[in-house]
């Protein structure tokens, strides 16, 4: 199950190293699981702690390998995207590909008489807001403040 004991760990490929260490952990776990009375799972604290550490190590290794695989896939996708963008820029000959191309054209001169007549509809030429300076705003608010003071005085009977 564990492999060739004559091969050095450093000579193994990444996948072989991963399989090798996982196989050792699996062998340790199998021996721990059957080390109880009548080949049952041991329930003493030390054995359970050892089993949980081995299982945790196996899970961490599996998750780390999965993460590495996903990151390698993403790196490939990023490389394809960068190559596509480089080809796009190269095709545009280092100019702005979104700019409208300059063309030689003349703007026609249309006499005003040919435009016809039109009439504005009510409110069409208005923006909808009035421009008010600080002084006129203060004057308008002063009148409102005076009315409020008079109303309060009447309510209080002053």
N, C-alpha and C positions, 0 to 999 in steps of 0.2 A: 504493500500500500504506500509506503513512504518513498520508495524509489531506490536508485542506485547509490549506495553509501560511499562508493569510490569517487563520485563526482564532487568537486568543490562547489559550495554554495555560490561563490563568486562567478563560477563558469556558467551558471544557469541563466536563462533569459528571465525577463521580468515575470512573464506568465508562469514559467516553471518554478521560480522562487515563490511566487504567490501560492501555487498549488502545493509546493513542498511544505511550506509553513502551515497551510490550512490542513494538510493531511496529518501533520504531527499533532496539531491541536485536536483534530478529530479523533486520533488514536488515544490521546490523553483523555479526552472526554468519554470515549467508549470505555476505557479502563475505569475511570471514576464512576461511571454510571452502573457498572457491574461489580463494584468493589464492596457492596453491602452484603449482608447475610443472605445466603441462597441466591446470589447474583442479582439482588434487588438494588434499587437506587438508594444510596446511603442518605441518612437524614441527619447525621451529626453536623454541627455548625461548620467545622473545618472543611469537610468534604463538600458541603453545599456551597461554601464560599469559594473553594477552588473551582468547582464546576461553573459557577456563575462568572468567575473571572475568565475562564477559558471561553465560555459562550460569548461573553462581552467582547473579548479579543477577536473572535471569529466574526461577530457582527460588525465591529469597527473596520476590520479588514475588507469585508464584503462591501460595506457602504463606501469606504474610501476608493475601492476599485471602481465601483459604479460611478462615483463622482468624477474620477479621472477619465473614464470612458465618455461621459457626457461632455466634459471640458474639451476632450480631443475632438469630438464631433462638432462642438461649437467653434473650435479653432478652425476647422475645415470650412465651416459655413462663413466665418469671418474672412478667410482667405479668398473664397469665391466672390464675396461681396467687394472686397478691395480690388480684386482683378477686374471685376465688372466696372467699378467706378474709374479705375485707371484707363480702361479701354474707352469709356465714355468721354473722359477728358482728352485723351489722345485723339479721338475721332473729331472732337470739337476744335482741335488744333490750339489748345490752351486759350480759347476765347470763351466768353460767357455764352453757354449754349442756350440760355433762356432769353437773351437779348434779341430784339427784332433786328433782322438784317437791314443794313442801310441800302436804300434803293434810290436811283435817280428818278424822281418824279416831280411833276409840277403841281402846285396847288392851284386849282382852277379859280379864276376870278369871276365870281357870280355877281352880276349887278343886283342892287337892292330891289329894284323893281320886279325882278324875277322870283324873289322870295315869297311874294304874296303878302296879304295883310292878315293880321291876327289881333285879337283882343284878349286882354288878361281877364281871367275869371276872378271874382272877388276873393281876395286872400292869397292868390297865386304868387304875387310879387312880394308878399310879406314873409318874414322869417318866423314870426310867431312870438318873439320875445321883444320887449322894449328895452332900450338902453337907458339906464338911469344912473346919474352920478351920485356921489356920496352926499352932497349937500341936499339934493332934492329928496333922497331917501330919508335923511334925518328929518327934514321938514314934514314929510308925510307921516313919519312915525311919531313926531311930536304931537301932531293933531290926534292921533290914535291914543297916545298916552294921556293927553288932557281929557279925552272923553272917558277913559277908564277911571281916571282920578275923580271926575265928577260923579260917575255912576257909583263908585265906592263911597263917596261922601254922602250921597243920597241914601244908600243902604244903611250907613252907620248913623244917619240922622244928623249930620254935621251941617 
